[in-house]
Amino acid sequence: MGPPHDSPQSFEPRNVDVRDDAEVGSIHVVPQWFVLYYVTSPGRAIEYHTAVGEAGRNLTGRVTVKRKEEWPSWTPTQNMIRREPEMYGKYADGVPGGPENPLGARALYLYRGGRDTMYRIHGTPQPWTIGTAVSSGCIRLKNEHIIDLYNRVEIGAPVRIYPPI
């Protein structure tokens, strides 16, 4: 089994069959395939295509959407600045929300045990990165796709991010 896409046209969201026991309203992310599934009804989901973090930078396991923001501001984490100061240091004071912001049009904030993981499911002003491992660990979608997902997802939605198989 491999990635469910093989051309730029196949990166558009589509309705797909999933396991019947997947909870309606839940999100499932398979980073190695660059896909996110939002379960819409028993056995059905919308499949969105993503960009994810480079190997070793991806969050795995179960988390919860605890916050949602339209045109969110962004500040790199201290780990990002420490790891790549030449890339992230200039943004240490943050970037206001807007079309060029790295979080794009919308962001879903992921929490575990009541604590912010610092990982997000968000849009991107760089749609050409979809289908690649380029970020610092967050899960990116095209702006139009994150807007669609954002409008569907409820606060408290469970999210499962699968480790490599």
C-alpha positions as a Markdown table, in Angstrom:
| # | Residue | x | y | z |
|---|---|---|---|---|
| 1 | Met | 0.0 | 0.0 | 0.0 |
| 2 | Gly | 1.3 | 3.5 | -0.8 |
| 3 | Pro | 0.3 | 7.1 | -1.0 |
| 4 | Pro | -3.2 | 7.6 | -2.4 |
| 5 | His | -2.1 | 10.3 | -4.9 |
| 6 | Asp | 0.0 | 10.2 | -8.0 |
| 7 | Ser | -0.6 | 13.4 | -9.8 |
| 8 | Pro | -1.3 | 17.1 | -8.9 |
| 9 | Gln | -5.0 | 16.6 | -9.7 |
| 10 | Ser | -5.2 | 13.8 | -7.1 |
| 11 | Phe | -4.2 | 16.3 | -4.4 |
| 12 | Glu | -7.8 | 17.7 | -4.4 |
| 13 | Pro | -10.0 | 16.6 | -1.4 |
| 14 | Arg | -12.2 | 13.6 | -2.1 |
| 15 | Asn | -14.7 | 11.4 | -0.3 |
| 16 | Val | -13.4 | 8.0 | 0.5 |
| 17 | Asp | -14.3 | 4.9 | 2.4 |
| 18 | Val | -12.7 | 4.4 | 5.9 |
| 19 | Arg | -13.2 | 1.9 | 8.7 |
| 20 | Asp | -16.8 | 1.9 | 10.0 |
| 21 | Asp | -15.5 | 2.2 | 13.6 |
| 22 | Ala | -13.7 | 5.6 | 13.0 |
| 23 | Glu | -15.4 | 8.2 | 15.1 |
| 24 | Val | -17.5 | 10.7 | 13.2 |
| 25 | Gly | -15.9 | 14.1 | 13.6 |
| 26 | Ser | -12.4 | 12.7 | 14.2 |
| 27 | Ile | -9.3 | 13.5 | 12.3 |
| 28 | His | -6.7 | 10.9 | 11.2 |
| 29 | Val | -3.3 | 11.9 | 9.8 |
| 30 | Val | -0.9 | 9.5 | 8.0 |
| 31 | Pro | 2.2 | 11.7 | 7.6 |
| 32 | Gln | 4.2 | 9.1 | 5.5 |
| 33 | Trp | 1.4 | 9.3 | 2.9 |
| 34 | Phe | 0.8 | 13.1 | 3.3 |
| 35 | Val | -2.9 | 12.6 | 4.0 |
| 36 | Leu | -5.5 | 13.7 | 6.6 |
| 37 | Tyr | -8.9 | 12.1 | 6.9 |
| 38 | Tyr | -11.9 | 13.9 | 8.4 |
| 39 | Val | -14.6 | 11.3 | 9.3 |
| 40 | Thr | -17.9 | 12.6 | 8.1 |
| 41 | Ser | -20.2 | 9.6 | 8.7 |
| 42 | Pro | -19.7 | 5.9 | 9.6 |
| 43 | Gly | -17.3 | 4.5 | 7.0 |
| 44 | Arg | -16.9 | 7.8 | 5.1 |
| 45 | Ala | -14.3 | 10.6 | 5.3 |
| 46 | Ile | -12.9 | 13.5 | 3.3 |
| 47 | Glu | -9.3 | 12.9 | 2.3 |
| 48 | Tyr | -7.1 | 16.0 | 2.3 |
| 49 | His | -3.5 | 16.1 | 1.2 |
| 50 | Thr | -0.9 | 17.6 | 3.4 |
| 51 | Ala | 2.7 | 18.7 | 3.8 |
| 52 | Val | 4.3 | 17.4 | 7.0 |
| 53 | Gly | 7.5 | 17.8 | 9.1 |
| 54 | Glu | 10.8 | 16.3 | 8.0 |
| 55 | Ala | 11.6 | 12.9 | 9.5 |
| 56 | Gly | 11.8 | 13.0 | 13.2 |
| 57 | Arg | 9.9 | 16.2 | 13.6 |
| 58 | Asn | 6.4 | 14.8 | 13.4 |
| 59 | Leu | 4.0 | 14.5 | 16.4 |
| 60 | Thr | 2.4 | 11.1 | 16.7 |
| 61 | Gly | -0.3 | 9.6 | 18.9 |
| 62 | Arg | -3.6 | 11.0 | 20.1 |
| 63 | Val | -4.3 | 14.7 | 20.6 |
| 64 | Thr | -7.3 | 17.0 | 20.7 |
| 65 | Val | -8.3 | 20.2 | 18.9 |
| 66 | Lys | -8.7 | 22.7 | 21.7 |
| 67 | Arg | -8.5 | 26.0 | 19.8 |
| 68 | Lys | -9.3 | 27.3 | 16.3 |
| 69 | Glu | -8.1 | 30.6 | 14.8 |
| 70 | Glu | -8.8 | 32.5 | 11.6 |
| 71 | Trp | -5.8 | 34.2 | 10.1 |
| 72 | Pro | -3.7 | 33.2 | 13.1 |
| 73 | Ser | -0.5 | 35.0 | 14.1 |
| 74 | Trp | 2.7 | 32.8 | 14.3 |
| 75 | Thr | 5.7 | 32.8 | 16.5 |
| 76 | Pro | 8.4 | 30.1 | 16.0 |
| 77 | Thr | 9.1 | 27.9 | 19.0 |
| 78 | Gln | 12.3 | 28.3 | 21.0 |
| 79 | Asn | 13.3 | 24.8 | 19.6 |
| 80 | Met | 12.9 | 26.0 | 16.1 |
| 81 | Ile | 14.9 | 29.2 | 16.7 |
| 82 | Arg | 17.7 | 27.1 | 18.5 |
| 83 | Arg | 17.7 | 24.5 | 15.7 |
| 84 | Glu | 17.7 | 26.9 | 12.8 |
| 85 | Pro | 18.5 | 30.5 | 14.0 |
| 86 | Glu | 19.3 | 31.8 | 10.5 |
| 87 | Met | 15.8 | 30.8 | 9.3 |
| 88 | Tyr | 13.6 | 31.5 | 12.4 |
| 89 | Gly | 15.5 | 34.0 | 14.5 |
| 90 | Lys | 14.2 | 37.0 | 12.6 |
| 91 | Tyr | 10.6 | 35.9 | 13.4 |
| 92 | Ala | 11.2 | 35.6 | 17.2 |
| 93 | Asp | 8.8 | 38.4 | 17.9 |
| 94 | Gly | 6.1 | 36.8 | 15.8 |
| 95 | Val | 4.3 | 37.4 | 12.5 |
| 96 | Pro | 0.8 | 38.8 | 12.4 |
| 97 | Gly | -2.0 | 36.9 | 10.7 |
| 98 | Gly | -2.4 | 37.5 | 6.9 |
| 99 | Pro | -1.9 | 35.9 | 3.5 |
| 100 | Glu | 1.9 | 35.6 | 3.9 |
| 101 | Asn | 1.8 | 34.2 | 7.5 |
| 102 | Pro | 3.3 | 30.6 | 7.7 |
| 103 | Leu | 0.1 | 29.3 | 9.3 |
| 104 | Gly | -2.0 | 30.4 | 6.4 |
| 105 | Ala | -5.8 | 31.1 | 6.5 |
| 106 | Arg | -6.7 | 28.9 | 9.5 |
| 107 | Ala | -5.2 | 26.9 | 12.3 |
| 108 | Leu | -6.4 | 24.0 | 14.5 |
| 109 | Tyr | -4.3 | 23.9 | 17.7 |
| 110 | Leu | -3.5 | 20.5 | 19.0 |
| 111 | Tyr | -3.4 | 19.7 | 22.7 |
| 112 | Arg | -2.4 | 16.6 | 24.7 |
| 113 | Gly | -3.5 | 16.2 | 28.3 |
| 114 | Gly | -4.6 | 19.8 | 28.5 |
| 115 | Arg | -1.2 | 21.1 | 27.3 |
| 116 | Asp | -0.5 | 22.8 | 23.9 |
| 117 | Thr | 1.7 | 20.5 | 21.8 |
| 118 | Met | 2.9 | 23.5 | 19.8 |
| 119 | Tyr | 1.8 | 21.5 | 16.7 |
| 120 | Arg | -0.9 | 22.7 | 14.4 |
| 121 | Ile | -3.0 | 21.7 | 11.5 |
| 122 | His | -2.9 | 24.8 | 9.4 |
| 123 | Gly | -3.0 | 26.4 | 6.0 |
| 124 | Thr | 0.0 | 27.5 | 4.0 |
| 125 | Pro | 0.9 | 30.4 | 1.6 |
| 126 | Gln | 3.1 | 27.8 | -0.2 |
| 127 | Pro | 0.7 | 25.3 | -1.8 |
| 128 | Trp | 3.4 | 23.8 | -3.9 |
| 129 | Thr | 4.8 | 22.1 | -0.7 |
| 130 | Ile | 1.8 | 19.8 | -0.4 |
| 131 | Gly | 2.9 | 16.2 | -0.7 |
| 132 | Thr | 6.3 | 16.9 | 0.8 |
| 133 | Ala | 8.2 | 16.7 | 4.1 |
| 134 | Val | 9.3 | 20.3 | 4.5 |
| 135 | Ser | 7.9 | 21.9 | 7.7 |
| 136 | Ser | 9.1 | 21.8 | 11.3 |
| 137 | Gly | 6.4 | 19.3 | 12.2 |
| 138 | Cys | 3.0 | 20.8 | 11.7 |
| 139 | Ile | 0.5 | 19.5 | 9.2 |
| 140 | Arg | -0.2 | 21.9 | 6.3 |
| 141 | Leu | -3.0 | 22.0 | 3.9 |
| 142 | Lys | -3.7 | 24.4 | 1.0 |
| 143 | Asn | -5.5 | 27.5 | 2.3 |
| 144 | Glu | -8.8 | 26.6 | 0.6 |
| 145 | His | -8.6 | 23.1 | 2.1 |
| 146 | Ile | -7.9 | 24.2 | 5.7 |
| 147 | Ile | -10.8 | 26.6 | 5.4 |
| 148 | Asp | -13.1 | 23.8 | 4.5 |
| 149 | Leu | -11.8 | 21.5 | 7.3 |
| 150 | Tyr | -11.9 | 24.4 | 9.8 |
| 151 | Asn | -15.6 | 24.9 | 9.1 |
| 152 | Arg | -16.3 | 21.2 | 9.7 |
| 153 | Val | -14.2 | 20.5 | 12.8 |
| 154 | Glu | -15.5 | 21.1 | 16.3 |
| 155 | Ile | -13.5 | 22.1 | 19.4 |
| 156 | Gly | -12.7 | 18.9 | 21.2 |
| 157 | Ala | -12.4 | 16.8 | 18.1 |
| 158 | Pro | -10.1 | 13.9 | 18.5 |
| 159 | Val | -7.0 | 13.7 | 16.3 |
| 160 | Arg | -4.8 | 10.6 | 15.7 |
| 161 | Ile | -1.5 | 11.0 | 14.0 |
| 162 | Tyr | 0.0 | 7.7 | 13.0 |
| 163 | Pro | 3.7 | 6.8 | 13.2 |
| 164 | Pro | 5.5 | 5.4 | 10.2 |
| 165 | Ile | 4.5 | 1.8 | 9.4 |
